[in-house]
Amino acid sequence: MTGSVRVLRHPAPTGIDPAAHELILTAIHQRRLLRFLYKGKPRIVEPQDYGVQKGVVNLFTYQVGGESGSGRLPDWRKFAVNGAAGLELLDRTFPGSRAVPSQRHQEWDILFARVASS
């Protein structure tokens, strides 16, 4: 098939709700914001990377709204997916990947998805 790209879908990792897994993948592939609660605080994020680090399924994001427990917004945040409640795919989109400062670069054991460049 000339000119087409095949996206491989990984099944949900053990312990992750398959619906949440698909929602995160959709948000990354469609460059759509996600809203959820994490440690009791509302978060609105641009999902950038989704994968496994040292056995933990994480979502690396650029948080643009909601509340933060550790500083100013917007800023880079990583969330353990098991700790995110009420995941919601928003209609609002974002341009794509952002330049990640070197001190925030993430190493992944397994990478399920990464947002495409703008």
Wavefront OBJ file of the C-alpha trace (Angstrom):
o trace
v 0.000 0.000 0.000
v 1.831 3.056 -1.244
v 1.598 6.171 0.897
v -0.203 4.614 3.848
v 1.091 4.094 7.344
v 0.072 1.116 9.428
v -0.354 1.848 13.112
v 0.224 -1.180 15.303
v -2.081 -1.351 18.302
v -0.684 -2.889 21.450
v -3.120 -4.648 23.762
v -3.629 -3.014 27.146
v -0.835 -3.914 29.541
v -1.653 -6.044 32.571
v -3.514 -4.044 35.199
v -4.590 -1.242 32.835
v -8.242 -0.867 31.861
v -8.484 -1.617 28.104
v -10.879 1.332 27.596
v -8.407 3.725 29.271
v -5.578 2.272 27.161
v -7.509 2.866 23.924
v -8.520 6.364 25.036
v -4.875 7.327 25.662
v -3.798 5.905 22.306
v -6.599 7.808 20.559
v -5.639 11.051 22.303
v -2.017 10.692 21.199
v -2.787 9.711 17.610
v -5.427 12.443 17.196
v -3.485 15.052 19.231
v -6.394 15.647 21.587
v -6.272 16.845 25.173
v -7.079 14.511 28.048
v -8.783 15.391 31.325
v -8.578 13.220 34.452
v -8.164 13.266 38.212
v -4.794 12.404 39.691
v -4.184 12.417 43.438
v -7.538 14.158 43.793
v -6.625 17.052 41.503
v -8.091 17.751 38.046
v -5.532 17.654 35.229
v -5.749 18.719 31.587
v -2.825 17.493 29.520
v -1.314 17.176 26.074
v -0.295 13.494 26.052
v 3.186 13.135 24.578
v 4.502 9.611 25.359
v 2.773 6.517 26.706
v 4.649 3.427 27.777
v 6.322 1.362 30.467
v 9.212 2.512 32.644
v 10.684 0.132 35.204
v 7.480 -1.906 35.247
v 5.142 1.110 35.657
v 2.747 2.181 32.890
v 3.241 5.955 32.589
v 1.859 8.828 30.579
v 4.351 11.661 29.940
v 2.479 14.897 29.308
v 2.611 18.637 28.995
v 0.033 19.709 31.584
v -1.819 22.822 30.400
v -4.688 23.084 32.862
v -6.288 21.909 36.045
v -4.248 21.828 39.228
v -0.734 20.774 40.074
v 0.602 19.371 43.281
v 4.170 20.341 42.469
v 4.507 23.715 40.818
v 3.403 26.046 38.088
v 1.479 25.303 34.929
v 1.951 24.709 32.126
v 4.786 22.257 32.692
v 5.930 18.707 32.039
v 4.343 15.994 34.180
v 4.493 12.200 34.258
v 1.537 10.228 35.599
v 1.222 6.569 36.559
v -1.771 5.499 34.477
v -3.167 3.374 37.324
v -3.493 6.571 39.379
v -5.538 8.451 36.765
v -9.309 8.398 37.335
v -12.136 9.463 35.042
v -10.066 9.729 31.869
v -11.906 11.875 29.335
v -10.950 12.640 25.734
v -11.566 16.322 24.983
v -12.501 17.812 21.617
v -9.704 20.382 21.872
v -6.573 19.481 19.924
v -2.941 20.554 20.230
v -0.292 21.019 17.519
v 1.865 17.972 18.292
v 5.114 17.144 20.014
v 6.997 19.724 22.028
v 10.727 20.064 22.540
v 11.507 18.283 25.789
v 14.235 19.855 27.947
v 17.155 17.446 28.360
v 16.555 17.062 32.108
v 12.982 15.924 31.351
v 13.870 13.389 28.623
v 12.218 10.002 29.265
v 13.710 6.550 28.739
v 11.131 3.845 27.990
v 11.314 0.075 28.370
v 8.246 -0.193 26.097
v 6.781 2.745 24.194
v 3.153 2.251 23.103
v 2.734 5.643 21.432
v 4.425 9.015 20.922
v 2.690 12.096 19.613
v 3.745 13.103 16.099
v 5.528 16.338 15.302
v 3.463 19.353 14.375
l 1 2 3 4 5 6 7 8 9 10 11 12 13 14 15 16 17 18 19 20 21 22 23 24 25 26 27 28 29 30 31 32 33 34 35 36 37 38 39 40 41 42 43 44 45 46 47 48 49 50 51 52 53 54 55 56 57 58 59 60 61 62 63 64 65 66 67 68 69 70 71 72 73 74 75 76 77 78 79 80 81 82 83 84 85 86 87 88 89 90 91 92 93 94 95 96 97 98 99 100 101 102 103 104 105 106 107 108 109 110 111 112 113 114 115 116 117 118
